[in-house]
Amino acid sequence: MSKNTKTLVFYLVGIFIMIALLIFIIFGVKSVLNENAKNDDVAMASEEPSTETTTFEKTTEAITTEMTTEEVTEEMTTEEVEELPLIELGVADDVTPPVFLGCPETIELKVDQAFVADAYVSFADDIDRNPVLTTEGTVDYTVPGNYPIKLTLTDEAGHSTVKDVTVKVVEEYTAYNPTEKPKEDFSTFASVYKNDNTTLGIDVSRWQEDVDFNLVKQAGCDFVIIRIGGFDEGSTYTDRYFKDNIANAKAAGLKVGIYWHAEESNVDQVRENVRYMLDILGGESLDFPIAYDWEDFSHFQDYHMSINDLNNCLEVFYGEVKKYGYDACIYGSKNYLDSVWKNMGEHPVWLANYVDNTTYSGQYYMWQQSNTGRIPGVNGDVDLNILYNDRYVR
């Protein structure tokens, strides 16, 4: 082999050794990186998530009792909910006259007491927030007797509703002796309304105080709807028995739902109060829709809202709770379900009608049949409810 040939072979062997060494280094580094990545994945899966960095899972369990109202944010939503657009109506849309929600045929006044009609009646309009009440007739406040008065409601579109009443001036008020409604024992209630298509329950609040839910369950009751709190005279409140009620009811094996005592006059209050309510609820699972219980109709005009405003409040309530994985329903008496609630979103209805056989013609999934029920485990009166199993699908 010549000298030049030996030199060429030497260089080729050197180049081969360098290539082999480079390949070894590359694969060695890659192996180390893969092992480190594998170890990091295992650590992340086994490590408890930090409460400071973990985002909320899209479940109702994400809402905990530790959260303040401000912490219940849109980031916690369980789903994107397509809300019904709020119905904004003006004078041009007003084709319905205002209504008297409450107006006695006879109004008693003591001698020398002035008659102010607004103090004795309740009224509303579908669009006008401030319909005008006027009176025609004369009352001699110094002389006992009966005086006919005509009350007229007028909305800004010019529609009117007239109501004739009698103002009775008296030396002393007529004694009020209401007929006490008979108590309804739960066992009797069950014998009438329990069948293959019904489930029976009660609803409670602080007015029932301490409830023995084990005795309630043993009596044949299947569920309880619990007041969580509400909005009263401009302030939110929590029913002081709520936490014990929901814990003890679940422990006794009862299905549970809640209701919100509502007195909001606009949708902004509703949005704020839903967050307050969910903070109290703390992610508790529920077996029924959350009931929107707005029933302060005795002096509705003081809220300066229209019937349309009230129905918008319901729709916003429904949309807000739906974002967090809950359903909602309307609670209402037959009278106001017929005259006030439009139920634009066709939400479930919890009917209140204290009769043996209701004549309500609308759709309802639950019927509050009595407010003078008696059941073991509850001291005093309690509301009795009938759930129709084929009308409610979760």
Secondary structure, 3 states (H helix, E strand, C coil): CCHHHHHHHHHHHHHHHHHHHHHHHHHHHHHHHHHHHHHHHHHHHHCCCCCCCCCCCCCHHHCCCCCCHHHCCHHHCCCCCCCCCCCCCCHHHCCCCCEEEECCCEEEEECCCCCCHHHCCEEECCCCCCCEEEEECCCCCCCCEEEEEEEEEECCCCCEEEEEEEEEEECCCCCCCCCCCCCEEHHHHHHHHCCCCEEEEEEECHHHCCCCHHHHHHCCCCEEEEEEEEEECCEEEECCCHHHHHHHHHHCCCEEEEEEEECCCCHHHHHHHHHHHHHHHCCCCCCCCEEEEECCCCCHHHHCCCHHHHHHHHHHHHHHHHHCCCCEEEEEEHHHHHHCCCCCCCCCEEEECCCCCCCCCCCCCEEEEEEEEECCCCCCCEEEEEEEHHHCCC
